[in-house]
Amino acid sequence: MRLLHGSKSGEFRYPLQPAPKVAVFSSLFRRAGNLRLFPETDLPDLSKLKTQTIAAPVTLLRQLANPGWIQQYPLIAFTGCRFGHLAEADRSLFWERFGVPVFEQLCGPEGHVLAEECEAHEGLHIDDGAVLAELQATSPGGIIEQKLCGCGKSGRRLVRSGEPLQSALPAVRS
């Protein structure tokens, strides 16, 4: 599932394999493979990049959804305390404008990925190194559970709800 390998703070994850050409609008990741990095404030002509996916903070994706921008790019939305949160209205907007689903990646205060959405869209798979305190500081709410996901992966998963973050597991590290 990972496109890049290395330290947590420099690792970008692509939800499906093989990973296509990705334009990442964030200074938190390292360049490698099919990854092109851009500052969050630099919006080049995406049609000239021959990019197949856009990964950016949810706030920037909202700007790209305005009329006039190129459509039909798969999207990866960075969320968390540095980037804002992905609402159902955002998912609807992105589907309407881009015609593709959105994959959320919840990032911690230092920028590393704490949890990521898979193709089943049944919550966010929590990284093995993520601790409950980081998730509580970053997530707008939900339940941590350990049930088999529709993608076939087991392990801890953050399932969104309107309630403050809580664990349905007795042994979640904090």
N, C-alpha and C positions, 0 to 999 in steps of 0.2 A: 504494500500500500504506500510505502514511502518513495518519493522521488529522490530526495537527498538523504544522505546519511551524515552523521556527525553529532556535534553537541546539540542539546535541545534548543538553544536559542538560535541556531542557524539552520534548523531543519524545516523544510517545507514538505508537506505531505499532499499527495494527490490521491483522491479517493478511489480511482479505478486504474487498472493497468491494461495496456501500456499507457504511460503518461505522454500526452501530446505536447506540442509547443505551448508553453504557459507564460503569459505576461503577469508578473507579480508586482503589484503596486504597494510596496512596503520595504522599508530599510532594515527589517528584522532578519531577513534571510540571506543566505549566500548564493552566489550564482553557480550553477552547474547544469550539465545536460541540456535539456530543452527549455531551461528556465531563463527568462529575460527579466531583469530587475529594473524597476523604475521607482523614483521617489513618489510618495503619495500625492504630491502636488503637480507632478509632471504627467500630462496627458498627451502622449504622442498620437499621431494618426495611426490608429490601430489597423487600418486596412493595409498599410505598408509593412507592418510587422509580420504578416502571415501567421498570426497567433491563432491557436485553436481553443484557448481557455483564458479567462481573465480571473485572477485571484487578487482581491483587494479588500480593504476595510468596508464594512457594510455601508458606511457613510459615503464613501466614494462610489460604490455601486449604485447608490440612489441617484447620484449626479449623472452617472453614465446612462441611467434609465430615462433621462430626459430626451424628448424628441430630437432627432438629428444625429444621435450617436448610432454606431453600427449595432445591429442586432444579431441574435443567434449565436452568441458565445456561451458555452457552459460557464457557470460562475461558481467561484469559491468565495464565500463571505467570511472574512475574519471578524470575529466578535469578541466581546469581553470588555473589561474596564477601560482599555485604551481605544477601542474601536466602536463601542456602542453595541446594541443588541438587535438581533434579527427578529422582526415581528412577522406575524402571518400576513399582514398587509404588504410587507416588503416582498415576501415570497410571491404573492399574487401579482404585484407590480413587475417583478423580474420575469415571471412567467409570461405576462402580457407583452412586455417589451422585448424580451430576448427569446422567448419560446423554448426555454430549457429549464430544468430544475436547478435549484441552488443547493450547494453542499456547504454546510456551516463548519467552521473550525474555530473552537473556543480557545482563545489565547490568554495566557496568564499575564501578570503585570510586567514581566521581563520579555514577553513576546513569544515564549515557547508554547507549542500546541498542547493544551491540556486534554482536549476531547475533540473528536471529529465525527462528522456525519458520513454514513455510508450510503450506498445506492438504495437501501431499503427505507431510508428516511424514518426510522423508528427510534430516534434519539441519537445521542452522541456517544460514541465509544470512548471511554476514558482511558487515557494513556496510563500505562503501568506505573510510571513515576509520579503521577499527579496525586496530590494529597487533598484531603477534604477541605482544609483551611483555604487552599488556593481556589478550589472550586466555589466555595462559599463567597470568597471575595470577588469572584469574577462573574459568576452566573446569576441571572436574574431570578432563578428559581427552578425547582424541579425535584425529582426523586431519583436517587441513585439506586438502581436495581441490577440484579444479575439474572437475566433470563436470556435464553437463546434469541438472537436477533433474526429478523427475516433474511439477512444476508448469510446466515449460518455461523456467524462468529459469536462465541460466548464471552463472558467477562462483564466487568462493570460498564454500565451504560447510564448516562444522564438523560432522563425522559422529562421533557418540559411540562410544567404545570404552572398555575398561577400562584402557587404557594412558595414560601421560602424554601431554599434548598434543604432537603432532608435525605437521610439514608434509609433505605429499606433493608440494608444489610447490617448485621451486628458487628462485622469485623472490618469496616472500612477504615483505612489508616487516616490519621489526622495529624 
